[in-house]
Amino acid sequence: MDHKFPKDLPFSAAEYARRLSLTRKAMDVAGLDALWVTDPSNMAWLTGYDGWSFYVHQGVLVLPDQDPIWWGRNQDTNGALRTVWMSDDHVWGYADNYVQSPDRHPMRDLAVRMAGLGLEEARIGVETDNYYFSAKALMVLTETLARAQFPDATALVNWQRGIKSAEEITFMRRAARISEKIIDGLVERVEPGIPKNEVVAEILRDAVMGADGHWGDYAAIVPLLPSGTDAAAPHLTWDGRPFEKGQATFFEIAGCYRRYHTPFCRSIYLGTPPDFIRIAEAALIEGLEAGLEAARAGNRASDIAHALAAPLDRAGIERGARCGYPIGLSYPPDWGERTISLRTEDETVLQPGMTFHFMPGLWMADWGLEITESILITEDGAAECFCDRPRQLYVKP
């Protein structure tokens, strides 16, 4: 292939070929002539594209008989030329006067280019339910290519990402070492009187400095660390208030290496935990370990949720939320893959190579507790945990 710039692709040519083959088979089953991919995680998985450009319209066009085409803002083509595996003539840009213009929409440029490829009457799958594809985008496409059809292909690529290759698992192991480093730093640094923002600064430093000689990428979610009664809310970030004695804080973080995430959550109590926290800790750990035993190839996603629920039920703890989701390559605002859910009604069969954040957080009326594991479904036996740190509430009296 002809390339103007040197490339540092994360994966082998064979790995990208595997991914494209899986996607094309799924397209064929869905009866699609083409697939328009706008989720940046799916774009990166298919092509290697990596850049903070997902605030403007961009995407990857997958066709059955030629290499994918990256399309985006002209100034971002320089990033695509340096990061995608395709030849340079498969990188297309649109003019800057389309960007955030009330008079012209970038999808008009894309539609004209699609017509030039003979797709005027094609069935073109689009990811209608994702963060990056707007109602206006679909409207302009359908108006400009009036004879084409745009069936919903949300998560078509996501489902192909579920079973990780050996190359991907290596990246997740590297991310796990970063997660461990972050948690170790938190246990050391969190004390009464220390402002939260100062601790978060060290989290971010540890995350980017990396571990075991591997640098750290930015995570798709910022650190979450509510304390005391605020820990009833699972998605609060931080402020400048100090940590206080007599409070539990859960820390939801993820090490990230080349966009691959290994989330990891632990909780710290400053002082002497009350009995109800200790009871919840014991039930949660028992449920986690039961869920890990159930997380075996051939079992179902629901089996993990049922195993977790039994010890919590015995402790009188009601937990209605799902308890996990697939993980891997992701961009903001979410590090999940948005396919399988670890919950009682999901009958998806677990297969070797699947990876999940087993995440049974407890968010009660006025307190919260998180002890989680990122896991790999193995060929034989129970799930493997990516991280290796005590499964406990850390107490600093």
Contacts in CASP RR format, 6 or more apart in sequence:
PFRMAT RR
TARGET T0000
AUTHOR 0000-0000-0000
METHOD contacts of the structure
MODEL  1
MDHKFPKDLPFSAAEYARRLSLTRKAMDVAGLDALWVTDPSNMAWLTGYD
GWSFYVHQGVLVLPDQDPIWWGRNQDTNGALRTVWMSDDHVWGYADNYVQ
SPDRHPMRDLAVRMAGLGLEEARIGVETDNYYFSAKALMVLTETLARAQF
PDATALVNWQRGIKSAEEITFMRRAARISEKIIDGLVERVEPGIPKNEVV
AEILRDAVMGADGHWGDYAAIVPLLPSGTDAAAPHLTWDGRPFEKGQATF
FEIAGCYRRYHTPFCRSIYLGTPPDFIRIAEAALIEGLEAGLEAARAGNR
ASDIAHALAAPLDRAGIERGARCGYPIGLSYPPDWGERTISLRTEDETVL
QPGMTFHFMPGLWMADWGLEITESILITEDGAAECFCDRPRQLYVKP
1 85 0 8 1.000
1 86 0 8 1.000
1 87 0 8 1.000
2 87 0 8 1.000
2 88 0 8 1.000
2 89 0 8 1.000
3 81 0 8 1.000
3 87 0 8 1.000
3 88 0 8 1.000
4 81 0 8 1.000
4 88 0 8 1.000
5 81 0 8 1.000
5 82 0 8 1.000
6 82 0 8 1.000
7 82 0 8 1.000
7 83 0 8 1.000
7 84 0 8 1.000
7 85 0 8 1.000
9 16 0 8 1.000
9 48 0 8 1.000
9 83 0 8 1.000
9 85 0 8 1.000
10 48 0 8 1.000
10 171 0 8 1.000
10 258 0 8 1.000
10 259 0 8 1.000
11 48 0 8 1.000
11 167 0 8 1.000
11 168 0 8 1.000
12 167 0 8 1.000
13 85 0 8 1.000
15 165 0 8 1.000
15 167 0 8 1.000
16 46 0 8 1.000
16 47 0 8 1.000
16 48 0 8 1.000
16 85 0 8 1.000
18 165 0 8 1.000
19 45 0 8 1.000
19 46 0 8 1.000
19 160 0 8 1.000
19 161 0 8 1.000
20 46 0 8 1.000
20 62 0 8 1.000
20 68 0 8 1.000
22 160 0 8 1.000
23 35 0 8 1.000
23 46 0 8 1.000
23 62 0 8 1.000
23 156 0 8 1.000
23 157 0 8 1.000
23 160 0 8 1.000
24 62 0 8 1.000
24 64 0 8 1.000
26 156 0 8 1.000
26 157 0 8 1.000
26 159 0 8 1.000
26 160 0 8 1.000
27 34 0 8 1.000
27 35 0 8 1.000
27 62 0 8 1.000
27 64 0 8 1.000
27 153 0 8 1.000
27 156 0 8 1.000
28 64 0 8 1.000
30 125 0 8 1.000
30 151 0 8 1.000
30 153 0 8 1.000
30 156 0 8 1.000
31 123 0 8 1.000
32 123 0 8 1.000
32 124 0 8 1.000
32 125 0 8 1.000
32 151 0 8 1.000
32 153 0 8 1.000
33 64 0 8 1.000
33 119 0 8 1.000
33 122 0 8 1.000
33 123 0 8 1.000
33 124 0 8 1.000
34 61 0 8 1.000
34 62 0 8 1.000
34 63 0 8 1.000
34 64 0 8 1.000
34 114 0 8 1.000
34 117 0 8 1.000
34 119 0 8 1.000
34 122 0 8 1.000
34 123 0 8 1.000
34 124 0 8 1.000
34 125 0 8 1.000
35 61 0 8 1.000
35 62 0 8 1.000
35 124 0 8 1.000
35 125 0 8 1.000
35 153 0 8 1.000
35 156 0 8 1.000
35 157 0 8 1.000
36 59 0 8 1.000
36 60 0 8 1.000
36 61 0 8 1.000
36 62 0 8 1.000
36 110 0 8 1.000
36 124 0 8 1.000
36 125 0 8 1.000
36 126 0 8 1.000
36 127 0 8 1.000
36 153 0 8 1.000
37 43 0 8 1.000
37 46 0 8 1.000
37 59 0 8 1.000
37 60 0 8 1.000
37 61 0 8 1.000
37 62 0 8 1.000
37 127 0 8 1.000
37 157 0 8 1.000
38 57 0 8 1.000
38 58 0 8 1.000
38 59 0 8 1.000
38 126 0 8 1.000
38 127 0 8 1.000
38 130 0 8 1.000
38 132 0 8 1.000
38 133 0 8 1.000
38 137 0 8 1.000
39 127 0 8 1.000
39 130 0 8 1.000
39 131 0 8 1.000
39 132 0 8 1.000
39 157 0 8 1.000
39 158 0 8 1.000
40 49 0 8 1.000
40 51 0 8 1.000
40 54 0 8 1.000
40 58 0 8 1.000
40 132 0 8 1.000
40 331 0 8 1.000
41 158 0 8 1.000
41 161 0 8 1.000
41 259 0 8 1.000
41 329 0 8 1.000
41 330 0 8 1.000
41 331 0 8 1.000
41 337 0 8 1.000
42 60 0 8 1.000
42 127 0 8 1.000
42 157 0 8 1.000
42 158 0 8 1.000
42 161 0 8 1.000
43 49 0 8 1.000
43 58 0 8 1.000
43 59 0 8 1.000
43 60 0 8 1.000
43 70 0 8 1.000
44 50 0 8 1.000
44 259 0 8 1.000
44 329 0 8 1.000
44 331 0 8 1.000
45 157 0 8 1.000
45 161 0 8 1.000
45 329 0 8 1.000
46 60 0 8 1.000
46 62 0 8 1.000
46 68 0 8 1.000
46 157 0 8 1.000
47 60 0 8 1.000
47 68 0 8 1.000
47 70 0 8 1.000
47 83 0 8 1.000
47 84 0 8 1.000
47 85 0 8 1.000
47 86 0 8 1.000
48 83 0 8 1.000
48 84 0 8 1.000
48 85 0 8 1.000
49 60 0 8 1.000
49 70 0 8 1.000
49 79 0 8 1.000
49 80 0 8 1.000
49 83 0 8 1.000
49 84 0 8 1.000
50 83 0 8 1.000
50 259 0 8 1.000
51 76 0 8 1.000
51 79 0 8 1.000
51 83 0 8 1.000
53 72 0 8 1.000
53 73 0 8 1.000
53 76 0 8 1.000
54 132 0 8 1.000
54 331 0 8 1.000
54 332 0 8 1.000
56 72 0 8 1.000
56 73 0 8 1.000
56 76 0 8 1.000
56 99 0 8 1.000
56 100 0 8 1.000
56 106 0 8 1.000
57 72 0 8 1.000
57 73 0 8 1.000
57 98 0 8 1.000
57 105 0 8 1.000
57 106 0 8 1.000
57 107 0 8 1.000
57 110 0 8 1.000
57 137 0 8 1.000
58 70 0 8 1.000
58 71 0 8 1.000
58 72 0 8 1.000
58 73 0 8 1.000
58 76 0 8 1.000
59 70 0 8 1.000
59 71 0 8 1.000
59 72 0 8 1.000
60 68 0 8 1.000
60 69 0 8 1.000
60 70 0 8 1.000
60 71 0 8 1.000
61 68 0 8 1.000
61 69 0 8 1.000
61 71 0 8 1.000
61 114 0 8 1.000
61 117 0 8 1.000
62 68 0 8 1.000
63 69 0 8 1.000
63 117 0 8 1.000
67 86 0 8 1.000
67 87 0 8 1.000
67 90 0 8 1.000
68 86 0 8 1.000
68 90 0 8 1.000
69 86 0 8 1.000
69 90 0 8 1.000
69 91 0 8 1.000
69 92 0 8 1.000
70 77 0 8 1.000
70 80 0 8 1.000
70 84 0 8 1.000
70 86 0 8 1.000
70 90 0 8 1.000
70 91 0 8 1.000
70 92 0 8 1.000
71 92 0 8 1.000
71 93 0 8 1.000
71 94 0 8 1.000
71 110 0 8 1.000
71 113 0 8 1.000
72 80 0 8 1.000
72 92 0 8 1.000
72 93 0 8 1.000
72 94 0 8 1.000
72 106 0 8 1.000
73 93 0 8 1.000
73 94 0 8 1.000
73 96 0 8 1.000
73 98 0 8 1.000
73 99 0 8 1.000
73 106 0 8 1.000
74 93 0 8 1.000
74 94 0 8 1.000
74 95 0 8 1.000
74 96 0 8 1.000
75 96 0 8 1.000
76 93 0 8 1.000
77 91 0 8 1.000
77 92 0 8 1.000
77 93 0 8 1.000
80 91 0 8 1.000
81 88 0 8 1.000
81 91 0 8 1.000
84 90 0 8 1.000
84 91 0 8 1.000
92 113 0 8 1.000
93 109 0 8 1.000
94 106 0 8 1.000
94 109 0 8 1.000
94 110 0 8 1.000
95 109 0 8 1.000
97 104 0 8 1.000
98 104 0 8 1.000
98 105 0 8 1.000
98 106 0 8 1.000
98 108 0 8 1.000
98 109 0 8 1.000
99 106 0 8 1.000
105 136 0 8 1.000
105 137 0 8 1.000
105 140 0 8 1.000
107 136 0 8 1.000
107 137 0 8 1.000
107 140 0 8 1.000
107 141 0 8 1.000
107 144 0 8 1.000
108 140 0 8 1.000
108 144 0 8 1.000
110 141 0 8 1.000
111 140 0 8 1.000
111 141 0 8 1.000
111 144 0 8 1.000
111 145 0 8 1.000
112 144 0 8 1.000
114 120 0 8 1.000
114 122 0 8 1.000
114 124 0 8 1.000
114 145 0 8 1.000
114 148 0 8 1.000
115 145 0 8 1.000
119 145 0 8 1.000
119 148 0 8 1.000
120 145 0 8 1.000
120 147 0 8 1.000
120 148 0 8 1.000
121 147 0 8 1.000
121 148 0 8 1.000
122 148 0 8 1.000
122 149 0 8 1.000
123 148 0 8 1.000
123 149 0 8 1.000
123 151 0 8 1.000
124 141 0 8 1.000
124 145 0 8 1.000
124 148 0 8 1.000
124 149 0 8 1.000
124 150 0 8 1.000
124 151 0 8 1.000
125 150 0 8 1.000
125 151 0 8 1.000
125 152 0 8 1.000
125 153 0 8 1.000
125 156 0 8 1.000
126 133 0 8 1.000
126 138 0 8 1.000
126 141 0 8 1.000
126 150 0 8 1.000
126 151 0 8 1.000
126 152 0 8 1.000
126 153 0 8 1.000
127 133 0 8 1.000
127 153 0 8 1.000
127 154 0 8 1.000
127 155 0 8 1.000
127 156 0 8 1.000
127 157 0 8 1.000
128 138 0 8 1.000
128 152 0 8 1.000
128 153 0 8 1.000
128 154 0 8 1.000
129 152 0 8 1.000
129 154 0 8 1.000
129 155 0 8 1.000
130 154 0 8 1.000
131 333 0 8 1.000
131 334 0 8 1.000
138 150 0 8 1.000
141 148 0 8 1.000
141 150 0 8 1.000
142 148 0 8 1.000
142 150 0 8 1.000
155 338 0 8 1.000
155 339 0 8 1.000
158 337 0 8 1.000
158 338 0 8 1.000
158 339 0 8 1.000
159 339 0 8 1.000
161 326 0 8 1.000
161 328 0 8 1.000
161 329 0 8 1.000
161 337 0 8 1.000
161 339 0 8 1.000
162 326 0 8 1.000
162 337 0 8 1.000
162 339 0 8 1.000
162 340 0 8 1.000
162 353 0 8 1.000
162 354 0 8 1.000
162 355 0 8 1.000
163 351 0 8 1.000
163 352 0 8 1.000
163 353 0 8 1.000
163 354 0 8 1.000
164 172 0 8 1.000
164 328 0 8 1.000
164 353 0 8 1.000
164 354 0 8 1.000
164 355 0 8 1.000
164 376 0 8 1.000
168 260 0 8 1.000
168 328 0 8 1.000
168 329 0 8 1.000
169 353 0 8 1.000
169 355 0 8 1.000
169 376 0 8 1.000
171 257 0 8 1.000
171 258 0 8 1.000
171 260 0 8 1.000
172 257 0 8 1.000
172 260 0 8 1.000
172 261 0 8 1.000
172 262 0 8 1.000
172 327 0 8 1.000
172 328 0 8 1.000
172 355 0 8 1.000
172 374 0 8 1.000
172 376 0 8 1.000
172 386 0 8 1.000
173 262 0 8 1.000
173 386 0 8 1.000
174 211 0 8 1.000
174 212 0 8 1.000
174 214 0 8 1.000
174 257 0 8 1.000
174 260 0 8 1.000
175 216 0 8 1.000
175 254 0 8 1.000
175 255 0 8 1.000
175 256 0 8 1.000
175 257 0 8 1.000
175 260 0 8 1.000
175 261 0 8 1.000
175 262 0 8 1.000
175 386 0 8 1.000
176 255 0 8 1.000
176 262 0 8 1.000
176 264 0 8 1.000
176 374 0 8 1.000
176 386 0 8 1.000
176 387 0 8 1.000
177 210 0 8 1.000
177 211 0 8 1.000
177 212 0 8 1.000
177 214 0 8 1.000
178 206 0 8 1.000
178 207 0 8 1.000
178 210 0 8 1.000
178 211 0 8 1.000
178 214 0 8 1.000
178 216 0 8 1.000
178 255 0 8 1.000
178 256 0 8 1.000
178 257 0 8 1.000
178 262 0 8 1.000
179 253 0 8 1.000
179 254 0 8 1.000
179 255 0 8 1.000
179 262 0 8 1.000
179 263 0 8 1.000
179 264 0 8 1.000
179 374 0 8 1.000
179 386 0 8 1.000
179 387 0 8 1.000
180 211 0 8 1.000
180 264 0 8 1.000
180 387 0 8 1.000
180 388 0 8 1.000
180 389 0 8 1.000
181 206 0 8 1.000
181 210 0 8 1.000
181 211 0 8 1.000
182 203 0 8 1.000
182 206 0 8 1.000
182 207 0 8 1.000
182 253 0 8 1.000
182 255 0 8 1.000
182 264 0 8 1.000
183 251 0 8 1.000
183 253 0 8 1.000
183 264 0 8 1.000
183 266 0 8 1.000
183 387 0 8 1.000
183 389 0 8 1.000
184 389 0 8 1.000
185 202 0 8 1.000
185 206 0 8 1.000
186 199 0 8 1.000
186 203 0 8 1.000
186 251 0 8 1.000
186 266 0 8 1.000
186 268 0 8 1.000
187 266 0 8 1.000
187 268 0 8 1.000
187 394 0 8 1.000
187 396 0 8 1.000
189 199 0 8 1.000
189 202 0 8 1.000
190 199 0 8 1.000
190 243 0 8 1.000
190 249 0 8 1.000
190 268 0 8 1.000
190 270 0 8 1.000
190 396 0 8 1.000
191 243 0 8 1.000
191 270 0 8 1.000
191 396 0 8 1.000
192 242 0 8 1.000
192 243 0 8 1.000
192 244 0 8 1.000
192 245 0 8 1.000
192 270 0 8 1.000
193 242 0 8 1.000
193 243 0 8 1.000
193 244 0 8 1.000
194 242 0 8 1.000
194 243 0 8 1.000
195 240 0 8 1.000
195 241 0 8 1.000
195 242 0 8 1.000
196 225 0 8 1.000
196 227 0 8 1.000
196 238 0 8 1.000
196 239 0 8 1.000
196 240 0 8 1.000
196 241 0 8 1.000
196 242 0 8 1.000
196 243 0 8 1.000
197 238 0 8 1.000
197 239 0 8 1.000
197 240 0 8 1.000
199 225 0 8 1.000
199 238 0 8 1.000
199 243 0 8 1.000
200 223 0 8 1.000
200 225 0 8 1.000
200 238 0 8 1.000
203 223 0 8 1.000
203 251 0 8 1.000
203 253 0 8 1.000
204 223 0 8 1.000
207 216 0 8 1.000
207 218 0 8 1.000
207 219 0 8 1.000
207 253 0 8 1.000
207 255 0 8 1.000
207 256 0 8 1.000
208 215 0 8 1.000
208 216 0 8 1.000
208 217 0 8 1.000
208 218 0 8 1.000
209 215 0 8 1.000
209 216 0 8 1.000
210 216 0 8 1.000
210 257 0 8 1.000
214 257 0 8 1.000
215 257 0 8 1.000
216 255 0 8 1.000
216 256 0 8 1.000
216 257 0 8 1.000
217 256 0 8 1.000
217 257 0 8 1.000
217 258 0 8 1.000
217 259 0 8 1.000
218 256 0 8 1.000
219 253 0 8 1.000
219 254 0 8 1.000
219 255 0 8 1.000
219 256 0 8 1.000
219 261 0 8 1.000
219 335 0 8 1.000
220 254 0 8 1.000
220 256 0 8 1.000
220 261 0 8 1.000
220 330 0 8 1.000
220 331 0 8 1.000
220 332 0 8 1.000
220 333 0 8 1.000
220 334 0 8 1.000
220 335 0 8 1.000
220 336 0 8 1.000
221 252 0 8 1.000
221 254 0 8 1.000
221 332 0 8 1.000
221 333 0 8 1.000
221 334 0 8 1.000
221 335 0 8 1.000
222 237 0 8 1.000
223 237 0 8 1.000
223 238 0 8 1.000
223 251 0 8 1.000
223 252 0 8 1.000
223 253 0 8 1.000
224 234 0 8 1.000
224 235 0 8 1.000
224 236 0 8 1.000
224 237 0 8 1.000
224 250 0 8 1.000
224 251 0 8 1.000
224 252 0 8 1.000
224 253 0 8 1.000
225 236 0 8 1.000
225 237 0 8 1.000
225 238 0 8 1.000
225 249 0 8 1.000
225 250 0 8 1.000
225 251 0 8 1.000
225 252 0 8 1.000
226 232 0 8 1.000
226 233 0 8 1.000
226 234 0 8 1.000
226 236 0 8 1.000
226 249 0 8 1.000
226 250 0 8 1.000
226 368 0 8 1.000
227 243 0 8 1.000
227 244 0 8 1.000
227 247 0 8 1.000
227 248 0 8 1.000
227 249 0 8 1.000
228 244 0 8 1.000
228 246 0 8 1.000
228 247 0 8 1.000
228 248 0 8 1.000
228 249 0 8 1.000
228 366 0 8 1.000
228 367 0 8 1.000
228 368 0 8 1.000
229 366 0 8 1.000
229 367 0 8 1.000
230 236 0 8 1.000
231 248 0 8 1.000
231 249 0 8 1.000
231 250 0 8 1.000
231 363 0 8 1.000
231 367 0 8 1.000
231 368 0 8 1.000
231 369 0 8 1.000
232 363 0 8 1.000
232 364 0 8 1.000
232 365 0 8 1.000
232 366 0 8 1.000
232 367 0 8 1.000
232 368 0 8 1.000
233 363 0 8 1.000
234 252 0 8 1.000
234 361 0 8 1.000
234 363 0 8 1.000
243 249 0 8 1.000
243 270 0 8 1.000
244 270 0 8 1.000
245 270 0 8 1.000
245 271 0 8 1.000
246 269 0 8 1.000
246 270 0 8 1.000
246 271 0 8 1.000
246 272 0 8 1.000
247 269 0 8 1.000
247 270 0 8 1.000
248 267 0 8 1.000
248 268 0 8 1.000
248 269 0 8 1.000
248 273 0 8 1.000
248 277 0 8 1.000
248 367 0 8 1.000
248 368 0 8 1.000
248 369 0 8 1.000
248 393 0 8 1.000
249 267 0 8 1.000
249 268 0 8 1.000
249 269 0 8 1.000
249 270 0 8 1.000
250 265 0 8 1.000
250 266 0 8 1.000
250 267 0 8 1.000
250 361 0 8 1.000
250 368 0 8 1.000
250 369 0 8 1.000
250 370 0 8 1.000
251 265 0 8 1.000
251 266 0 8 1.000
251 267 0 8 1.000
251 268 0 8 1.000
251 370 0 8 1.000
252 263 0 8 1.000
252 265 0 8 1.000
252 370 0 8 1.000
252 372 0 8 1.000
253 263 0 8 1.000
253 264 0 8 1.000
253 265 0 8 1.000
254 261 0 8 1.000
254 262 0 8 1.000
254 263 0 8 1.000
254 264 0 8 1.000
254 335 0 8 1.000
255 261 0 8 1.000
255 262 0 8 1.000
255 263 0 8 1.000
255 264 0 8 1.000
256 262 0 8 1.000
256 335 0 8 1.000
259 329 0 8 1.000
259 330 0 8 1.000
259 331 0 8 1.000
260 328 0 8 1.000
260 329 0 8 1.000
261 327 0 8 1.000
261 328 0 8 1.000
261 329 0 8 1.000
261 330 0 8 1.000
261 335 0 8 1.000
261 336 0 8 1.000
262 327 0 8 1.000
262 374 0 8 1.000
262 386 0 8 1.000
262 387 0 8 1.000
263 327 0 8 1.000
263 335 0 8 1.000
263 357 0 8 1.000
263 359 0 8 1.000
263 372 0 8 1.000
263 374 0 8 1.000
264 372 0 8 1.000
264 373 0 8 1.000
264 374 0 8 1.000
264 386 0 8 1.000
264 387 0 8 1.000
264 389 0 8 1.000
265 359 0 8 1.000
265 361 0 8 1.000
265 370 0 8 1.000
265 371 0 8 1.000
265 372 0 8 1.000
266 370 0 8 1.000
266 371 0 8 1.000
266 372 0 8 1.000
266 389 0 8 1.000
266 394 0 8 1.000
267 368 0 8 1.000
267 369 0 8 1.000
267 370 0 8 1.000
267 371 0 8 1.000
267 393 0 8 1.000
267 394 0 8 1.000
268 393 0 8 1.000
268 394 0 8 1.000
268 395 0 8 1.000
268 396 0 8 1.000
269 277 0 8 1.000
269 393 0 8 1.000
269 394 0 8 1.000
269 395 0 8 1.000
269 396 0 8 1.000
270 396 0 8 1.000
271 395 0 8 1.000
271 396 0 8 1.000
271 397 0 8 1.000
272 395 0 8 1.000
272 397 0 8 1.000
273 281 0 8 1.000
273 393 0 8 1.000
273 395 0 8 1.000
276 367 0 8 1.000
277 367 0 8 1.000
277 369 0 8 1.000
277 393 0 8 1.000
278 393 0 8 1.000
279 315 0 8 1.000
280 315 0 8 1.000
280 317 0 8 1.000
280 362 0 8 1.000
280 369 0 8 1.000
281 369 0 8 1.000
281 371 0 8 1.000
281 392 0 8 1.000
281 393 0 8 1.000
282 315 0 8 1.000
283 311 0 8 1.000
283 312 0 8 1.000
283 314 0 8 1.000
283 315 0 8 1.000
283 317 0 8 1.000
284 311 0 8 1.000
284 312 0 8 1.000
284 360 0 8 1.000
284 361 0 8 1.000
284 362 0 8 1.000
284 369 0 8 1.000
284 371 0 8 1.000
285 371 0 8 1.000
285 391 0 8 1.000
285 392 0 8 1.000
286 311 0 8 1.000
287 307 0 8 1.000
287 308 0 8 1.000
287 309 0 8 1.000
287 310 0 8 1.000
287 311 0 8 1.000
287 312 0 8 1.000
287 360 0 8 1.000
288 308 0 8 1.000
288 358 0 8 1.000
288 360 0 8 1.000
288 371 0 8 1.000
288 372 0 8 1.000
288 373 0 8 1.000
288 391 0 8 1.000
289 391 0 8 1.000
290 307 0 8 1.000
290 308 0 8 1.000
290 310 0 8 1.000
290 311 0 8 1.000
291 303 0 8 1.000
291 304 0 8 1.000
291 307 0 8 1.000
291 308 0 8 1.000
291 358 0 8 1.000
292 358 0 8 1.000
292 373 0 8 1.000
292 375 0 8 1.000
292 382 0 8 1.000
292 383 0 8 1.000
292 385 0 8 1.000
293 307 0 8 1.000
293 382 0 8 1.000
294 303 0 8 1.000
294 304 0 8 1.000
294 306 0 8 1.000
294 307 0 8 1.000
294 382 0 8 1.000
295 303 0 8 1.000
295 304 0 8 1.000
295 350 0 8 1.000
295 356 0 8 1.000
295 358 0 8 1.000
295 375 0 8 1.000
295 377 0 8 1.000
295 382 0 8 1.000
295 383 0 8 1.000
296 350 0 8 1.000
296 377 0 8 1.000
296 378 0 8 1.000
296 381 0 8 1.000
296 382 0 8 1.000
296 383 0 8 1.000
297 350 0 8 1.000
297 351 0 8 1.000
297 352 0 8 1.000
297 377 0 8 1.000
297 378 0 8 1.000
297 379 0 8 1.000
297 380 0 8 1.000
297 381 0 8 1.000
298 349 0 8 1.000
298 350 0 8 1.000
298 351 0 8 1.000
299 349 0 8 1.000
299 350 0 8 1.000
300 346 0 8 1.000
300 347 0 8 1.000
300 348 0 8 1.000
300 349 0 8 1.000
300 350 0 8 1.000
301 340 0 8 1.000
301 341 0 8 1.000
301 342 0 8 1.000
301 343 0 8 1.000
301 346 0 8 1.000
301 347 0 8 1.000
301 348 0 8 1.000
301 350 0 8 1.000
302 343 0 8 1.000
302 344 0 8 1.000
302 345 0 8 1.000
302 346 0 8 1.000
302 347 0 8 1.000
304 323 0 8 1.000
304 324 0 8 1.000
304 342 0 8 1.000
304 358 0 8 1.000
305 322 0 8 1.000
305 323 0 8 1.000
305 342 0 8 1.000
305 343 0 8 1.000
305 344 0 8 1.000
305 346 0 8 1.000
306 344 0 8 1.000
308 323 0 8 1.000
308 360 0 8 1.000
309 319 0 8 1.000
309 344 0 8 1.000
312 318 0 8 1.000
312 319 0 8 1.000
312 360 0 8 1.000
317 362 0 8 1.000
317 364 0 8 1.000
319 360 0 8 1.000
319 361 0 8 1.000
319 362 0 8 1.000
321 343 0 8 1.000
321 361 0 8 1.000
321 363 0 8 1.000
322 341 0 8 1.000
322 342 0 8 1.000
322 343 0 8 1.000
322 346 0 8 1.000
323 342 0 8 1.000
323 343 0 8 1.000
323 358 0 8 1.000
323 359 0 8 1.000
323 360 0 8 1.000
323 361 0 8 1.000
324 341 0 8 1.000
324 342 0 8 1.000
324 343 0 8 1.000
324 356 0 8 1.000
324 357 0 8 1.000
324 358 0 8 1.000
324 359 0 8 1.000
324 360 0 8 1.000
325 336 0 8 1.000
325 337 0 8 1.000
325 338 0 8 1.000
325 340 0 8 1.000
325 341 0 8 1.000
325 342 0 8 1.000
325 356 0 8 1.000
325 357 0 8 1.000
325 359 0 8 1.000
326 336 0 8 1.000
326 337 0 8 1.000
326 338 0 8 1.000
326 339 0 8 1.000
326 340 0 8 1.000
326 354 0 8 1.000
326 355 0 8 1.000
326 356 0 8 1.000
327 335 0 8 1.000
327 336 0 8 1.000
327 337 0 8 1.000
327 355 0 8 1.000
327 356 0 8 1.000
327 357 0 8 1.000
327 374 0 8 1.000
328 335 0 8 1.000
328 336 0 8 1.000
328 337 0 8 1.000
328 355 0 8 1.000
330 336 0 8 1.000
330 337 0 8 1.000
335 357 0 8 1.000
336 357 0 8 1.000
340 346 0 8 1.000
340 348 0 8 1.000
340 354 0 8 1.000
340 356 0 8 1.000
342 356 0 8 1.000
342 358 0 8 1.000
342 359 0 8 1.000
350 377 0 8 1.000
351 377 0 8 1.000
352 377 0 8 1.000
352 378 0 8 1.000
352 379 0 8 1.000
353 376 0 8 1.000
353 377 0 8 1.000
353 378 0 8 1.000
354 376 0 8 1.000
354 377 0 8 1.000
355 374 0 8 1.000
355 375 0 8 1.000
355 376 0 8 1.000
355 377 0 8 1.000
355 386 0 8 1.000
356 374 0 8 1.000
356 375 0 8 1.000
356 377 0 8 1.000
356 383 0 8 1.000
357 372 0 8 1.000
357 373 0 8 1.000
357 374 0 8 1.000
357 375 0 8 1.000
358 372 0 8 1.000
358 373 0 8 1.000
358 374 0 8 1.000
358 375 0 8 1.000
358 383 0 8 1.000
359 370 0 8 1.000
359 372 0 8 1.000
360 371 0 8 1.000
360 372 0 8 1.000
361 368 0 8 1.000
361 369 0 8 1.000
361 370 0 8 1.000
361 371 0 8 1.000
361 372 0 8 1.000
362 368 0 8 1.000
362 369 0 8 1.000
362 370 0 8 1.000
369 393 0 8 1.000
371 391 0 8 1.000
371 392 0 8 1.000
371 393 0 8 1.000
373 385 0 8 1.000
373 386 0 8 1.000
373 387 0 8 1.000
373 391 0 8 1.000
374 385 0 8 1.000
374 386 0 8 1.000
374 387 0 8 1.000
375 383 0 8 1.000
375 384 0 8 1.000
375 385 0 8 1.000
375 386 0 8 1.000
376 383 0 8 1.000
376 384 0 8 1.000
376 386 0 8 1.000
377 383 0 8 1.000
378 384 0 8 1.000
END
